[in-house]
Amino acid sequence: MKNKNKNKKGKVVITFDEDSRRDYILGFRKRKNMRRKKAKDQQEKLKKDCIRNAKQKKKKELERNVDEHKQSADEITEDAAESGSCNEPITYNYADHFVTVTTIGDVDLNLDEK
């Protein structure tokens, strides 16, 4: 008889808590949704960074083009000022075309008034 009492005292009793179980199981879903949200936010951030970099690159390219055009315009005006004669045509040779600039002197467009 002593053996029967000994087994009853040594047993472990497990209590079942429904709230703890629900929190444990729903925790998987919550963590999964958090991972999804984090991945979505990271993807949006990468997309915005890509767009920002593309805009900056385009802006730099446009600024460079404007500077090149300003320099070529300055060269043309300097060459025209150096040539002295306004009636002689000046020819500029570019990579893909030629430009001839002829300065027209004072022209009276109001012929009717005389």
ChimeraX commands (.cxc) that place a marker at each C-alpha (Angstrom):
marker #1 position 0.00,0.00,0.00 radius 0.5
marker #1 position 2.82,2.36,0.50 radius 0.5
marker #1 position 3.64,2.29,-3.21 radius 0.5
marker #1 position 0.24,3.69,-4.18 radius 0.5
marker #1 position 0.59,6.74,-1.92 radius 0.5
marker #1 position 4.09,7.38,-3.14 radius 0.5
marker #1 position 2.95,7.64,-6.79 radius 0.5
marker #1 position 0.20,10.12,-6.00 radius 0.5
marker #1 position 2.54,12.52,-4.23 radius 0.5
marker #1 position 5.20,12.47,-6.99 radius 0.5
marker #1 position 2.87,13.31,-9.89 radius 0.5
marker #1 position 2.98,16.71,-11.59 radius 0.5
marker #1 position -0.27,18.55,-12.07 radius 0.5
marker #1 position -0.66,20.67,-15.20 radius 0.5
marker #1 position -3.28,23.38,-15.32 radius 0.5
marker #1 position -4.66,24.53,-18.64 radius 0.5
marker #1 position -5.05,28.31,-19.13 radius 0.5
marker #1 position -7.13,29.21,-22.21 radius 0.5
marker #1 position -5.98,32.87,-22.25 radius 0.5
marker #1 position -2.31,31.94,-22.22 radius 0.5
marker #1 position -2.88,29.46,-25.04 radius 0.5
marker #1 position -4.72,32.08,-27.13 radius 0.5
marker #1 position -1.92,34.64,-26.60 radius 0.5
marker #1 position 0.71,32.05,-27.59 radius 0.5
marker #1 position -1.10,31.02,-30.76 radius 0.5
marker #1 position -2.08,34.55,-31.81 radius 0.5
marker #1 position 1.49,35.65,-31.20 radius 0.5
marker #1 position 2.55,33.79,-34.35 radius 0.5
marker #1 position 0.05,35.77,-36.39 radius 0.5
marker #1 position 1.05,39.07,-34.82 radius 0.5
marker #1 position 4.76,38.47,-35.43 radius 0.5
marker #1 position 4.06,37.39,-39.00 radius 0.5
marker #1 position 2.04,40.56,-39.65 radius 0.5
marker #1 position 4.81,42.64,-38.08 radius 0.5
marker #1 position 7.37,41.04,-40.43 radius 0.5
marker #1 position 5.09,41.78,-43.40 radius 0.5
marker #1 position 4.66,45.40,-42.35 radius 0.5
marker #1 position 8.40,45.84,-41.82 radius 0.5
marker #1 position 9.16,44.37,-45.26 radius 0.5
marker #1 position 6.54,46.61,-46.89 radius 0.5
marker #1 position 7.95,49.72,-45.19 radius 0.5
marker #1 position 11.46,48.77,-46.23 radius 0.5
marker #1 position 10.33,48.25,-49.83 radius 0.5
marker #1 position 8.62,51.66,-49.88 radius 0.5
marker #1 position 11.75,53.29,-48.47 radius 0.5
marker #1 position 13.91,51.69,-51.17 radius 0.5
marker #1 position 11.47,52.86,-53.84 radius 0.5
marker #1 position 11.54,56.44,-52.53 radius 0.5
marker #1 position 15.34,56.39,-52.36 radius 0.5
marker #1 position 15.53,55.14,-55.94 radius 0.5
marker #1 position 13.18,57.90,-57.14 radius 0.5
marker #1 position 15.12,60.53,-55.17 radius 0.5
marker #1 position 18.43,59.37,-56.65 radius 0.5
marker #1 position 17.00,59.41,-60.18 radius 0.5
marker #1 position 15.72,62.99,-59.68 radius 0.5
marker #1 position 19.10,64.13,-58.34 radius 0.5
marker #1 position 20.90,62.52,-61.26 radius 0.5
marker #1 position 18.55,64.14,-63.78 radius 0.5
marker #1 position 18.94,67.53,-62.07 radius 0.5
marker #1 position 22.75,67.31,-62.20 radius 0.5
marker #1 position 22.60,66.33,-65.88 radius 0.5
marker #1 position 20.35,69.28,-66.71 radius 0.5
marker #1 position 22.60,71.69,-64.78 radius 0.5
marker #1 position 25.62,70.37,-66.68 radius 0.5
marker #1 position 23.81,70.86,-70.00 radius 0.5
marker #1 position 22.83,74.41,-69.06 radius 0.5
marker #1 position 26.43,75.21,-68.13 radius 0.5
marker #1 position 27.68,73.84,-71.46 radius 0.5
marker #1 position 25.17,75.94,-73.39 radius 0.5
marker #1 position 26.07,79.06,-71.41 radius 0.5
marker #1 position 29.76,78.50,-72.15 radius 0.5
marker #1 position 29.13,78.03,-75.86 radius 0.5
marker #1 position 26.95,81.16,-75.92 radius 0.5
marker #1 position 29.68,83.13,-74.14 radius 0.5
marker #1 position 32.24,81.90,-76.68 radius 0.5
marker #1 position 30.00,83.00,-79.54 radius 0.5
marker #1 position 29.52,86.49,-78.08 radius 0.5
marker #1 position 33.25,86.83,-77.38 radius 0.5
marker #1 position 34.11,85.76,-80.92 radius 0.5
marker #1 position 31.61,88.23,-82.32 radius 0.5
marker #1 position 33.04,91.03,-80.19 radius 0.5
marker #1 position 36.60,90.16,-81.23 radius 0.5
marker #1 position 35.80,90.05,-84.93 radius 0.5
marker #1 position 34.87,93.73,-84.84 radius 0.5
marker #1 position 33.02,93.72,-88.12 radius 0.5
marker #1 position 29.33,93.03,-87.66 radius 0.5
marker #1 position 28.59,92.33,-91.31 radius 0.5
marker #1 position 30.93,89.38,-91.76 radius 0.5
marker #1 position 29.37,85.95,-91.14 radius 0.5
marker #1 position 31.00,83.79,-88.46 radius 0.5
marker #1 position 30.92,79.99,-88.83 radius 0.5
marker #1 position 31.06,77.64,-85.84 radius 0.5
marker #1 position 31.83,73.97,-86.30 radius 0.5
marker #1 position 30.08,71.64,-83.85 radius 0.5
marker #1 position 30.23,67.86,-83.69 radius 0.5
marker #1 position 27.04,67.25,-85.61 radius 0.5
marker #1 position 26.36,70.54,-87.43 radius 0.5
marker #1 position 27.69,73.92,-88.56 radius 0.5
marker #1 position 26.31,77.27,-87.42 radius 0.5
marker #1 position 26.77,80.50,-89.38 radius 0.5
marker #1 position 26.02,83.74,-87.54 radius 0.5
marker #1 position 25.47,86.91,-89.50 radius 0.5
marker #1 position 24.86,90.15,-87.65 radius 0.5
marker #1 position 22.31,92.43,-89.20 radius 0.5
marker #1 position 22.84,96.11,-88.63 radius 0.5
marker #1 position 20.14,98.62,-87.81 radius 0.5
marker #1 position 17.18,97.95,-90.03 radius 0.5
marker #1 position 14.37,100.43,-90.37 radius 0.5
marker #1 position 11.18,98.39,-90.46 radius 0.5
marker #1 position 8.87,101.43,-90.46 radius 0.5
marker #1 position 9.06,102.39,-94.13 radius 0.5
marker #1 position 5.61,103.97,-94.14 radius 0.5
marker #1 position 6.53,106.81,-91.78 radius 0.5
marker #1 position 9.10,108.37,-94.15 radius 0.5
marker link #1:1,2 radius 0.2
marker link #1:2,3 radius 0.2
marker link #1:3,4 radius 0.2
marker link #1:4,5 radius 0.2
marker link #1:5,6 radius 0.2
marker link #1:6,7 radius 0.2
marker link #1:7,8 radius 0.2
marker link #1:8,9 radius 0.2
marker link #1:9,10 radius 0.2
marker link #1:10,11 radius 0.2
marker link #1:11,12 radius 0.2
marker link #1:12,13 radius 0.2
marker link #1:13,14 radius 0.2
marker link #1:14,15 radius 0.2
marker link #1:15,16 radius 0.2
marker link #1:16,17 radius 0.2
marker link #1:17,18 radius 0.2
marker link #1:18,19 radius 0.2
marker link #1:19,20 radius 0.2
marker link #1:20,21 radius 0.2
marker link #1:21,22 radius 0.2
marker link #1:22,23 radius 0.2
marker link #1:23,24 radius 0.2
marker link #1:24,25 radius 0.2
marker link #1:25,26 radius 0.2
marker link #1:26,27 radius 0.2
marker link #1:27,28 radius 0.2
marker link #1:28,29 radius 0.2
marker link #1:29,30 radius 0.2
marker link #1:30,31 radius 0.2
marker link #1:31,32 radius 0.2
marker link #1:32,33 radius 0.2
marker link #1:33,34 radius 0.2
marker link #1:34,35 radius 0.2
marker link #1:35,36 radius 0.2
marker link #1:36,37 radius 0.2
marker link #1:37,38 radius 0.2
marker link #1:38,39 radius 0.2
marker link #1:39,40 radius 0.2
marker link #1:40,41 radius 0.2
marker link #1:41,42 radius 0.2
marker link #1:42,43 radius 0.2
marker link #1:43,44 radius 0.2
marker link #1:44,45 radius 0.2
marker link #1:45,46 radius 0.2
marker link #1:46,47 radius 0.2
marker link #1:47,48 radius 0.2
marker link #1:48,49 radius 0.2
marker link #1:49,50 radius 0.2
marker link #1:50,51 radius 0.2
marker link #1:51,52 radius 0.2
marker link #1:52,53 radius 0.2
marker link #1:53,54 radius 0.2
marker link #1:54,55 radius 0.2
marker link #1:55,56 radius 0.2
marker link #1:56,57 radius 0.2
marker link #1:57,58 radius 0.2
marker link #1:58,59 radius 0.2
marker link #1:59,60 radius 0.2
marker link #1:60,61 radius 0.2
marker link #1:61,62 radius 0.2
marker link #1:62,63 radius 0.2
marker link #1:63,64 radius 0.2
marker link #1:64,65 radius 0.2
marker link #1:65,66 radius 0.2
marker link #1:66,67 radius 0.2
marker link #1:67,68 radius 0.2
marker link #1:68,69 radius 0.2
marker link #1:69,70 radius 0.2
marker link #1:70,71 radius 0.2
marker link #1:71,72 radius 0.2
marker link #1:72,73 radius 0.2
marker link #1:73,74 radius 0.2
marker link #1:74,75 radius 0.2
marker link #1:75,76 radius 0.2
marker link #1:76,77 radius 0.2
marker link #1:77,78 radius 0.2
marker link #1:78,79 radius 0.2
marker link #1:79,80 radius 0.2
marker link #1:80,81 radius 0.2
marker link #1:81,82 radius 0.2
marker link #1:82,83 radius 0.2
marker link #1:83,84 radius 0.2
marker link #1:84,85 radius 0.2
marker link #1:85,86 radius 0.2
marker link #1:86,87 radius 0.2
marker link #1:87,88 radius 0.2
marker link #1:88,89 radius 0.2
marker link #1:89,90 radius 0.2
marker link #1:90,91 radius 0.2
marker link #1:91,92 radius 0.2
marker link #1:92,93 radius 0.2
marker link #1:93,94 radius 0.2
marker link #1:94,95 radius 0.2
marker link #1:95,96 radius 0.2
marker link #1:96,97 radius 0.2
marker link #1:97,98 radius 0.2
marker link #1:98,99 radius 0.2
marker link #1:99,100 radius 0.2
marker link #1:100,101 radius 0.2
marker link #1:101,102 radius 0.2
marker link #1:102,103 radius 0.2
marker link #1:103,104 radius 0.2
marker link #1:104,105 radius 0.2
marker link #1:105,106 radius 0.2
marker link #1:106,107 radius 0.2
marker link #1:107,108 radius 0.2
marker link #1:108,109 radius 0.2
marker link #1:109,110 radius 0.2
marker link #1:110,111 radius 0.2
marker link #1:111,112 radius 0.2
marker link #1:112,113 radius 0.2
marker link #1:113,114 radius 0.2
view
